[in-house]
Amino acid sequence: MQTTKTEVMNCSHYINGQYVKPENAKTFENVNPATEEILGYVAEGGKEEVDQAVSVARKALKSEWGNMPLRERSAIVRKIGDLILERKDELAELESLDTGKPLWLSTGVDIDRAAYNFHFFADYMTTLGTESYQQDDKAIHYAIRRPTGVVGLINPWNLPLFLMTWKLAPALAAGNTVVMKPSEVTPMTATVLAQICTDAGVPDGVVNMVHGFGETGAALSTHEDVDAIAFTGETVTGTAIMKAAAPTLKKLSFELGGKNPNVIFADADMDDVIDTTLRSSFINQGEVCLCGSRIYVERSAYDEFLERFAAKARELKVGDPFDKDTKVGALVSKEHYEKVLSYLDIAKEEGGTFLTGGKAAEGFDKGYFVEPTIITGLGSESRCVREEIFGPVVTVVPFDTEEEVLEQVNDTHYGLSASLWTSDIKRATRVSAQIEAGIVWINTWFLRDLRTPFGGMKRSGIGREGGAHSFDFYSELTNITVKL
């Protein structure tokens, strides 16, 4: 399924090792957010397709995949990563066409990390042990690990391939079968990924995919033969999935929204702060759940930070995702574009000042482009400070004391990540331990070791992913006791 920037790609469901048409023959348009041209047509699935996919996944679970020798399954998982890299240019192009992100970002980050997810878990799965205990001379207790079962993977549009593989790789490593439901806005790389899994040697029925809208996700969440749902996306959607899954007591893993603070003390390395904050604010058009959208700067460094930060932001080129000089591409859809612009109107109403941006990018007849926007002058109760905008928009607020900034940082329903900048290691450890977030970076951002726990607290998620934490979700433990 090769394509170029000018070709159309139609996306079908993938069930039992092959592409299939929707039962009702319904399709919907897939639109390029940078040009508003139709990229192709996507099959719209519903309960029938979900039932079919779950049925074959259940059969595959009981056949060779779940009982396959560990080393053999590990080799297949690794091969998926290899094939992703072999098709790197194609996948990167599809990702940028679908999302509007710069091609250099798709090529240099998204595809490489997607492949590494499989390479990492292919190795990690062969080293993972379980606990055992000897109870004096009475008994030996030991645990064995088995797959959770059929897992539904519901994924967002901002990092479509990367985030899908972050769930698919450990799910397969643990011996599960899956039904993927990619975002209806960005269906193309998931469609290719399904075939890649088969090409790598994954047996038919182990990896399935059904395209569609919320009704498709609901059919997956309520299905009695689906044992678990792993979801990344908006908090509101996570709430709906939890309600839908409750009657069947499915296992749930949620990585939800964030309104992440970036705390900058005056003694920080300001050169490093500016460069990294530029990334954490505007990379991927700000459409990253970990972006630092609430920036707090110690008052004595506030003016210097704003001057330098705004100057750098003005240099960012907004434009064609396939132009190598573009730093900020298009927002993913018209709906999301209008949402982000509505928050800029809210900021004006709330008395905010735009140091940069504050409007749609000029010079575009088509496409969903927004200028990198820095807002000052907003209070802690402002909607733009409190609500997730998920675009190239940040607020900057001064602070005077640790106590003051910690109160503002933690005054949120979210708790995904935070960044903390200071050259005082005692302060760094003291403050970071008091931030209510699942991930805290000190003098860096987005630095990950896949063995570490990843996830949020409060309304930013349920559970943790990464290393052994992923296997806690994608497998079940049985304790066996042997009387001596």
Secondary structure, DSSP 8 states (H G I E B T S, - for coil): ----TTS---B-EEETTEEE--TT--EEEEE-TTT--EEEEEE---HHHHHHHHHHHHHHHTTHHHHS-HHHHHHHHHHHHHHHHHTHHHHHHHHHHHH---HHHIIIIIHHHHHHHHHHHHHHTTT----EEEETTTEEEEEEEEE--EEEEE--SSSHHHHHHHHHHHHHHTT-EEEEE--TTS-HHHHHHHHHHHHTT--TTSEEE---SHHHHHHHHH-TT--EEEEES-HHHHHHHHHHHGGGT-EEEEE-----EEEE-TTS-HHHHHHHHHHHHHGGGG--TT---EEEEEHHHHHHHHHHHHHHHHH--B--TTSTT-SB---S-HHHHHHHHHHHHHHHHTT-EEEE--SB-SS-SSS--B--EEEES--TT-HHHHS---SSEEEEEEES-HHHHHHHHH-SS--SEEEEE-S-HHHHHHHHTTS-SSEEEES-SS---TTS-B--SGGGEES-BSHHHHHHHHEEEEEEEEE-
